[in-house]
Amino acid sequence: MAGKNYPLSDEERRQMDKIPNKYQNLPETNNNHKTPVPEQNDPPQGPNQISKFLSLLMVVSIILAPIMFTFYRIISSENSEVVQNGCNSLLEKIDRALEDEIDKEERSLFIEKINSEWYREEQNLDEQCSNIDGFDEKYNQLFWKSSLDQISSQEYEEATKTLCKITNRYEDFSEVENTLKEWIFNNTLSNKNKEKVIETLIQQNQSPNDCPAYSFNNEQNKNLLDQQKKLLSGQKNLQYDQEARNHVDEYRYEKAVESYCKITEGYASFDNIRKQLKEWLFEDNYSNSFNYDDQQKVMEKLKELKECPASPL
């Protein structure tokens, strides 16, 4: 049936618009109308962002490397000059402090000052001041000279600390060792001063700096010092015991209590001393040699003394 050739009415146009177009929504085809042609993105233009960053970083490094090296050389040179100037200044002061006419107080103050500014735990002065020969030896000489000042004033505790600062690089180091051993094992010093030396050596060996002239790194040194400490303690206890007995003979019970309270537990007669103090405190049968007033004095003295190993209170 032939199509109409006359114009379409409005109703016919609306009907025609509702009929789907058979070519609508069909994918594009290639020139042969066979294969669909997908959309394609544009190809990447140039290197990616990471490559760009790495390239930029390399260029910057190449430019900055010689600048940083030059800056480091300048700083190192300045630091080296400062160190050398400090070494020269210190050497002049040590030479001055070694002079005999220097007052011992002035020498001691100088040593305190340089001890707070120069350290030898990791590097000796020869290594820190490589431009000066024998620097560390002079420093050790200064400590030795200072220890002689302290010995002349019978400051054995301070002298021991000073001797412990001398390193084994000192030319006369054996003399330092022998001095400490003589103090510990001979009767050169009183028991009181000997006790100070022993306690100071123990403290020095417990510190990071140790004591090269009498080091506990040698186990024999530690054992011998412990034995000497016990021997000294026994001698002191015997002395205090005798003092207390003398006070009792003179009816000075307060003084006797003071002497008894100085005795340590390691003493052989320690239990007997505690028993004696207990009898004095709780005595009911008074006598001409020990009465109620004496008992009250003993009580008050024991309460007054804060540390008394033998106290029965």
C-alpha positions in Angstrom: 0.0 0.0 0.0 1.5 3.2 -1.1 2.3 5.9 1.5 0.4 9.1 1.7 1.7 11.9 -0.3 -0.5 14.6 1.2 0.5 16.6 4.2 0.1 14.9 7.7 -2.4 16.1 10.1 -1.4 17.1 13.7 -2.8 13.8 15.0 -0.7 11.8 12.5 2.4 13.7 13.4 2.0 12.9 17.1 1.6 9.2 16.2 4.7 9.2 14.1 6.8 10.8 16.9 5.9 7.9 19.2 7.4 5.3 16.8 11.1 4.6 17.9 13.9 5.2 15.5 15.7 2.0 14.7 19.0 3.7 14.6 18.6 5.4 18.0 21.2 4.5 20.7 23.3 2.3 18.4 27.0 2.4 19.1 29.3 4.1 16.7 30.9 1.7 14.2 34.1 1.9 12.3 34.3 2.7 8.7 33.2 -0.8 7.7 30.1 -0.6 10.1 31.2 -3.7 11.9 33.2 -3.0 15.2 32.0 -0.5 17.8 34.6 2.3 18.3 35.1 3.0 22.1 36.1 6.5 23.3 39.8 6.8 23.8 41.7 9.1 26.3 44.4 11.3 25.2 47.9 9.7 25.5 50.0 10.8 28.6 52.0 13.9 27.9 55.7 13.9 29.3 57.1 12.1 32.5 54.8 11.4 35.5 54.9 13.6 38.6 57.2 11.3 40.7 59.8 11.3 37.9 59.6 15.1 37.8 60.1 15.4 41.6 63.1 13.0 41.6 64.7 14.9 38.8 64.2 18.2 40.5 65.6 16.8 43.8 68.7 15.5 42.0 69.4 18.9 40.4 69.0 20.7 43.7 71.4 18.3 45.4 74.0 18.8 42.8 73.7 22.5 43.2 73.7 22.5 47.0 76.5 19.9 47.6 79.5 22.1 47.0 77.9 25.0 48.9 77.3 22.8 52.0 80.8 21.3 51.8 82.3 24.8 51.7 80.1 25.9 54.7 81.2 22.8 56.6 84.9 23.5 56.0 84.4 27.1 57.2 82.6 26.0 60.4 85.2 23.2 61.1 88.0 25.6 60.6 86.5 28.1 63.1 85.8 25.4 65.7 89.3 24.1 65.3 90.7 27.6 65.9 88.5 28.0 69.0 89.7 24.6 70.4 93.3 25.5 69.8 93.0 28.8 71.5 91.3 27.2 74.4 94.1 24.6 74.7 96.8 27.3 74.6 95.0 29.3 77.3 94.6 26.2 79.5 98.3 25.3 79.1 99.3 28.8 80.3 97.1 28.5 83.4 98.4 25.0 84.2 102.0 26.2 84.0 101.1 29.1 86.2 99.3 26.8 88.8 102.4 24.5 88.9 104.6 27.3 90.2 105.7 26.8 93.8 104.8 30.3 94.9 101.1 29.9 94.0 98.9 29.7 97.1 97.3 26.3 97.6 93.8 27.8 97.8 94.3 29.5 94.5 95.6 26.2 93.0 92.6 24.4 94.4 90.1 26.9 92.9 91.8 26.7 89.6 91.5 22.9 89.5 87.8 23.1 90.4 87.3 25.5 87.5 89.1 23.5 84.8 87.4 20.3 86.1 84.0 21.9 85.2 85.2 22.9 81.7 87.5 20.0 80.6 86.6 16.3 80.8 89.0 13.4 80.4 86.5 10.5 80.6 86.3 9.9 76.9 89.5 11.7 75.7 92.6 12.7 77.5 94.0 16.2 77.0 96.6 15.0 74.5 93.8 13.9 72.2 91.7 17.0 72.8 94.7 19.3 72.2 96.7 17.5 69.6 98.9 20.6 68.9 100.5 20.4 72.4 102.8 17.6 73.5 102.6 16.2 77.1 99.5 18.2 78.0 97.9 15.3 80.0 101.1 14.8 81.9 101.2 18.4 83.1 97.6 18.1 84.2 98.4 15.0 86.2 101.4 16.9 87.7 99.0 19.6 88.8 96.8 17.1 90.6 99.8 15.5 92.3 101.0 18.9 93.5 97.5 19.8 94.8 97.3 16.5 96.7 100.6 17.4 98.5 99.0 20.7 99.5 96.1 18.8 101.0 98.3 16.3 102.7 100.3 19.0 104.4 97.0 20.3 105.8 96.0 16.8 106.9 93.0 16.9 104.5 93.3 13.2 103.7 89.7 12.8 102.4 90.2 15.6 99.8 93.7 14.4 99.1 92.3 11.0 98.2 89.8 12.5 95.8 92.6 14.4 94.1 94.9 11.4 93.8 92.0 9.5 92.2 91.9 12.0 89.4 95.4 11.1 88.3 95.3 8.8 85.3 97.7 5.9 84.7 99.4 7.9 82.0 101.2 9.9 84.7 104.9 9.3 84.7 105.1 8.7 88.4 101.8 6.8 88.7 103.3 4.1 90.9 104.0 6.8 93.5 100.3 7.6 93.6 99.4 3.9 94.1 102.0 3.5 96.8 100.7 6.6 98.7 97.2 5.2 98.9 98.3 1.7 99.9 100.5 3.1 102.7 97.6 5.1 104.1 95.3 2.0 104.0 97.6 -0.8 105.2 100.2 0.9 107.4 100.0 2.9 110.6 100.9 6.2 108.8 97.5 7.7 109.6 95.3 7.7 112.7 92.3 5.3 112.6 90.0 8.3 112.1 91.9 9.5 109.0 92.4 6.0 107.7 88.6 5.5 107.9 88.1 8.6 105.8 90.5 7.4 103.2 88.8 4.0 103.0 85.3 5.5 102.7 86.5 8.0 100.1 88.0 5.2 98.0 84.7 3.2 98.2 82.8 6.3 97.0 85.2 7.0 94.2 85.0 3.4 92.9 81.2 3.6 92.9 81.3 6.8 90.7 81.6 6.7 86.9 85.2 8.0 87.1 86.5 5.2 89.2 89.9 5.6 90.9 92.8 4.5 88.6 95.3 4.4 91.5 93.2 2.0 93.6 90.5 0.5 91.3 88.0 -2.1 92.3 88.3 -3.4 88.7 91.1 -5.4 90.4 89.1 -7.7 92.7 92.0 -8.1 95.0 92.0 -4.4 95.8 88.3 -4.5 96.8 88.8 -7.6 99.0 91.8 -6.2 100.8 90.0 -2.9 101.4 86.9 -4.7 102.8 89.2 -6.7 105.2 90.9 -3.5 106.3 87.5 -1.8 106.9 86.4 -4.7 109.1 89.7 -4.6 111.0 89.4 -0.9 111.5 85.8 -1.2 112.7 86.8 -3.9 115.2 89.5 -1.6 116.6 87.1 1.3 116.9 84.5 -0.8 118.7 87.2 -2.0 121.2 88.2 1.6 121.8 84.6 2.7 122.4 84.0 -0.3 124.7 87.0 0.7 126.8 85.9 4.3 126.9 82.5 3.2 128.2 84.0 1.1 131.0 86.2 4.0 132.1 83.1 6.2 132.4 81.2 3.5 134.4 84.2 3.3 136.8 83.8 7.1 137.3 79.9 6.8 137.6 79.5 8.8 134.4 76.6 6.7 133.0 75.5 9.3 130.4 79.0 9.3 128.9 79.1 5.5 129.1 75.8 5.4 127.1 77.3 7.7 124.4 80.3 5.4 124.0 78.3 2.2 123.9 76.0 3.7 121.3 78.9 4.1 118.9 79.6 0.4 118.9 78.3 -1.5 115.8 76.6 -4.9 115.7 79.7 -6.7 114.4 81.5 -6.3 117.7 82.0 -9.6 119.6 80.6 -8.2 122.9 77.6 -6.4 121.3 75.0 -8.6 123.0 76.6 -8.0 126.4 76.5 -4.3 125.8 72.8 -4.3 125.0 72.1 -6.5 128.1 73.9 -3.9 130.2 71.9 -1.0 128.9 68.7 -3.0 129.5 69.6 -3.6 133.1 70.3 0.1 133.7 66.9 1.0 132.2 64.8 -1.5 134.2 66.8 -1.8 137.4 64.7 -2.0 140.5 67.4 -2.7 143.1 69.4 0.5 143.3 72.7 0.7 144.9 75.2 3.4 145.9 76.9 3.1 142.5 73.6 3.2 140.5 70.5 5.0 141.8 67.2 6.3 140.4 68.7 9.5 139.2 71.3 7.6 137.2 68.6 5.5 135.7 66.7 8.6 134.5 69.9 10.0 133.0 70.4 6.8 131.0 66.8 6.9 129.8 67.1 10.5 128.7 70.4 9.9 126.9 69.1 6.9 125.0 66.0 8.9 123.9 68.2 11.8 122.9 70.5 9.6 120.7 68.8 8.9 117.4 71.2 6.2 116.3 72.2 3.6 118.9 72.5 0.0 117.6 72.7 -1.4 121.1 69.7 0.5 122.5 66.9 -1.8 124.0 64.3 0.9 123.4 
